[in-house]
Structure formats: structure tokens, C-alpha cells
Amino acid sequence: MTLFPTSGFSWSRPSAVRRTPGWLAQSCMVVLVLAGLTLNSVRPASATESAQQFVNTLAEKALAIVQADATPTENRAEFSKILDSFFDMRGIAQFLAGRYWRGASEADQEAYFKAFHTSIVNTYTSRFGDYSGQKLNVTGSREDGRFVLVNSEIVAPGGQTQAVKVDWRLLPTDGDFKVVDVVIEGVSMSVTQRQEYTALIQSKGGELAALTEALDQKNSRMK
Amino acid sequence: MRRSIAAAIIGLGLLGGCSAPGSLEQGEVYDPLEVPNRLIFAVNETLDIFILQPTAYVYRTVIPDPVRDMVAGFLGWIATPVILANDAFQGDWDGAGITAQRFVANAPLFGLVDNATGLGLKAQNEDFGQTLGHYGTGDGPYLMLPVLGPSNARDGIGKVVDYFLDPTRYIGDEDVNQKFQIGRRVMEAVDFRARNFDAINDLRESSVDYYARVRSIYKQRRDALIRDGEPGSIGASSPKSNGKEFEGYPGKSTEQTSSRASSD
């Protein structure tokens, strides 16, 4: 099973987040073409390596926003951009709705997606104030089915308090990655949220619209 | 009172052992007692909002950082014998060694100053619920315990066993000791709430079904603790991941793809 059936070049990124200079990518391509037959055997290693690079880039971008002296509205806009380019927001939204996704109309799905997106932005931007100089170190990675898992640690500046382990579940997409899940000290954000969302929908009669309503209420209160 | 709670927990535990959770989705928590659990959860929440949270707030505002560290250190130190026993029960001799060394290294000042962590002896997190889990005992039904919070049949039994295992219970005058034990548990709760003050409030405020959120977090956290004796090794460092939950993750084959998200 290959991870990149279409592109084969795992470091090419969407233009917004490109960090590799063009000439470098080109010379790498030449090397790869020369490497020819060994390409298949080196691909898995480079896939997880570029996954690590992806998480590093994401951390840098996020840190830049958190440290910027911006208004809450600006923060929300910037954070929203990061979410859209680094996270598989549509896939996550669908995953969190569980079996209730399919039964909903397209309009209901879209309304839910909007409410979900806003709630994620609100929840995380409201915590920007908690930041006090922590750093993220990538510590390893491996493939897991069609995903790549990247391990990292968040370390406090003094190094006094224990590091917090954060694992990233990435979905390879056309030579790039999208975050599907973040696991903090063994607790998966996506699994937790899925359990919460489906429990709420279940208790409110099994309609996706009930979740949308609850999220909208939450969102208007958090503004 | 305590006895009857213990008996109830064990009784429920036996029940749970018999009835296997049948049609659970991947990652779902077996919660046949959801209605009473939610009721108890609501009571616990009220207690938190009116008693524990304000107390924790005053505690962390009034008491300086180093003093709170000493309190936490002392509470941790007197908890080490139970951790040591469970390290041993699980055959984790490395962990047992570390726990024993921690106990000795921190003994001169009763744990008030934590020298052990600086010596590379990281605090272990073990209890009898984890020991049972280590040997393959399932969770059993999810339980919301009054005052004590989220648990399940296995961990409830674990709590009872840990209670009797604890050597600090058998020291000195029984009356005085009982007061000490209560004070200790109260301080543990206040310390925990104070250290996680904003995190817990955020968790509550941002949720649409706080009960369901706590239930899922509790299970995942316990699973992670049982799996490796060390939290957070769910990913690449552990051969077992929670990847099964993601088997149903929407893929490129479905109508929803993610490529449009990066169009800027």
C-alpha cells in the first residue's frame, strides 16, 4: 500500500505554507529520479519525516498567532486560516457527527459544519491568553494504516513541570497532510468530541440539527 | 456509610462482569446506569461550583506557589506505598524501583521537597484499578460516584482495595487517623482542582454535553494509564494505537474531500 498514490512527492505543500525553495525541490526531484528503483523503499521513511516537518510548521504558525499582539477578531480570523489549511475540517466534522451525518440533508450538514467550525475557533482562541512560553518538540513518527502518527511534547520554559505528550494523527492528501486528530496525554480530541456530539444528538431525538442548535447557542454565548 | 458504598460498588462490579456490553461502537463507553449517573453528576457539579471551585480559587490565590508545591509533595509522598504495591502487583519492577527510591529520597522532609524528580525518578501513576486492567479486567459499567467523581466498576473496586492497602491508615490513634485521612483526601481534591482550575472550567464551558465529554475523557485516560503505565504513549511509541476508532474516518473515496480547504 502506498501512501501517495498520485503525487509521490510528500514535501510539496500548498502555496500558502510552502517553505522549501523551488530550486531545492527541483534538485531533490533530480536526486529522486536518479535514485529510480529505490524510490519505493525510501518512500515510507520520507513520508513520516515530512509529516514531522508538517507538525513543526503548524506549531510555528500557531505560535506566531498566539504571540502576536492582536485583537480577538484578528486572532479568530488568523486561527481560522490555520485550521482550514492544516486540519481536515470537513472530514473531522463528518467523523464527529458519527452515524447521524448520513441521515441529514445537505443544508443541515452545511449548517452543522459552520457551527462546528465557529465553535472550534472560539474554543481555542479563547485560550490564547494561557500561553506562557511553552515549546513543541517533535519526538517521533510512524505510519498507522492510512494515517501517519507524529509524536511531540510540549515543554514548559523552565523545564520544571512535566512535559505534556501530544500526538498528531495526520491524513496524507495529495503530497501534503491534514490533521485529523490531536491526542493529549492519551486523550483523543476527535474521539472525545465524537462521543459528546453523538450523545447529545441521541438524547435530542437523533437529528443532526439538534447538535447545530446546541453549538450555535454555545457560540453566541462565547462571543 | 463507607462500607455500604463499598458493598454497592462491588455488587455493581459483579453485575458488570456478567453482562458483557454488546453493541458498543468503537470508543463508546458502556454506561447502562446513565440516568442515575447523570443525576449524581449534576449533584457533583453543584458541589464543585459552590464548594470545591471557590475553595480551590482561594487556595491558589492566597497560598504562594512554593507552599502549594510542598503540600502537593507531601500528598504525593504519603501516596507512594500504594503506588509501590501496585507497581509490584503488575510485575513492573523498574517502576517499583523508581517508586521505592522516590519514597526514600523524599523521606527526610516527608515529601515537602521533591528531590526525587530532580534525580530523574519520575513519579509513577499506579492504582489497583490499573492493576486489574493490566491483567485484562474490563471496565465494567461506567459509574459516577457521589463526591469522588467519574469511575467504573473496575476502578471502583480498585479504589476500595487501595483504601485497605494503604499503610498510612494503620498508623496511630484510629480517631485521629480518620480525621487525617479525610483531610488528606480533601486536600488532594483542592490541590487537583487548583492545578487544573482553568482547564476544567474551559472543558465545562466549551462543551455541549459535559457529562458525555467527561465520560469519554475518563475512559481514554484510564486506558492510556493501563496500557503503558505511562500516559500519552498512545501514538508512535506504543505498538497499539487507538486507530480502530478511525476506521470509519471519511476518506477520499467519499464525496467529502478536504482539498478545497487549502485553496488560499
Chai-1 contact restraints between the chains, C-beta under 6 A:
chainA,res_idxA,chainB,res_idxB,connection_type,confidence,min_distance_angstrom,max_distance_angstrom,comment,restraint_id
A,P14,B,S262,contact,1.0,0.0,6.0,A-B,restraint_1
A,A16,B,D264,contact,1.0,0.0,6.0,A-B,restraint_2
A,D84,B,A261,contact,1.0,0.0,6.0,A-B,restraint_3
A,S85,B,S262,contact,1.0,0.0,6.0,A-B,restraint_4
A,D88,B,S258,contact,1.0,0.0,6.0,A-B,restraint_5
A,M89,B,A261,contact,1.0,0.0,6.0,A-B,restraint_6
A,R90,B,Q256,contact,1.0,0.0,6.0,A-B,restraint_7
A,R90,B,S258,contact,1.0,0.0,6.0,A-B,restraint_8
A,G91,B,P250,contact,1.0,0.0,6.0,A-B,restraint_9
A,G91,B,S258,contact,1.0,0.0,6.0,A-B,restraint_10
A,Q94,B,P250,contact,1.0,0.0,6.0,A-B,restraint_11
A,Q94,B,Q256,contact,1.0,0.0,6.0,A-B,restraint_12
A,F95,B,Y249,contact,1.0,0.0,6.0,A-B,restraint_13
A,T123,B,S206,contact,1.0,0.0,6.0,A-B,restraint_14
A,G140,B,A236,contact,1.0,0.0,6.0,A-B,restraint_15
A,S141,B,A236,contact,1.0,0.0,6.0,A-B,restraint_16
A,R142,B,A236,contact,1.0,0.0,6.0,A-B,restraint_17
A,D144,B,S241,contact,1.0,0.0,6.0,A-B,restraint_18
A,D144,B,G243,contact,1.0,0.0,6.0,A-B,restraint_19
A,G145,B,G243,contact,1.0,0.0,6.0,A-B,restraint_20
A,L149,B,G235,contact,1.0,0.0,6.0,A-B,restraint_21
A,L149,B,A236,contact,1.0,0.0,6.0,A-B,restraint_22
A,N151,B,G235,contact,1.0,0.0,6.0,A-B,restraint_23
A,N151,B,A236,contact,1.0,0.0,6.0,A-B,restraint_24
A,K165,B,G232,contact,1.0,0.0,6.0,A-B,restraint_25
A,D167,B,G235,contact,1.0,0.0,6.0,A-B,restraint_26
A,T173,B,S258,contact,1.0,0.0,6.0,A-B,restraint_27
A,K178,B,S258,contact,1.0,0.0,6.0,A-B,restraint_28
A,V183,B,I234,contact,1.0,0.0,6.0,A-B,restraint_29
A,E185,B,P231,contact,1.0,0.0,6.0,A-B,restraint_30
A,E185,B,G232,contact,1.0,0.0,6.0,A-B,restraint_31
A,G186,B,Q220,contact,1.0,0.0,6.0,A-B,restraint_32
A,G186,B,R221,contact,1.0,0.0,6.0,A-B,restraint_33
A,G186,B,A224,contact,1.0,0.0,6.0,A-B,restraint_34
A,G186,B,P231,contact,1.0,0.0,6.0,A-B,restraint_35
A,G186,B,G232,contact,1.0,0.0,6.0,A-B,restraint_36
A,G186,B,I234,contact,1.0,0.0,6.0,A-B,restraint_37
A,V187,B,I217,contact,1.0,0.0,6.0,A-B,restraint_38
A,V187,B,Q220,contact,1.0,0.0,6.0,A-B,restraint_39
A,V187,B,R221,contact,1.0,0.0,6.0,A-B,restraint_40
A,V191,B,G27,contact,1.0,0.0,6.0,A-B,restraint_41
A,V191,B,E245,contact,1.0,0.0,6.0,A-B,restraint_42
A,T192,B,S216,contact,1.0,0.0,6.0,A-B,restraint_43
A,T192,B,I217,contact,1.0,0.0,6.0,A-B,restraint_44
A,Q195,B,A212,contact,1.0,0.0,6.0,A-B,restraint_45
A,Q195,B,S216,contact,1.0,0.0,6.0,A-B,restraint_46
A,E196,B,D209,contact,1.0,0.0,6.0,A-B,restraint_47
A,E196,B,A212,contact,1.0,0.0,6.0,A-B,restraint_48
A,E196,B,R213,contact,1.0,0.0,6.0,A-B,restraint_49
A,A199,B,D209,contact,1.0,0.0,6.0,A-B,restraint_50
A,A199,B,A212,contact,1.0,0.0,6.0,A-B,restraint_51
A,L200,B,V208,contact,1.0,0.0,6.0,A-B,restraint_52
A,L200,B,D209,contact,1.0,0.0,6.0,A-B,restraint_53
A,A214,B,V208,contact,1.0,0.0,6.0,A-B,restraint_54
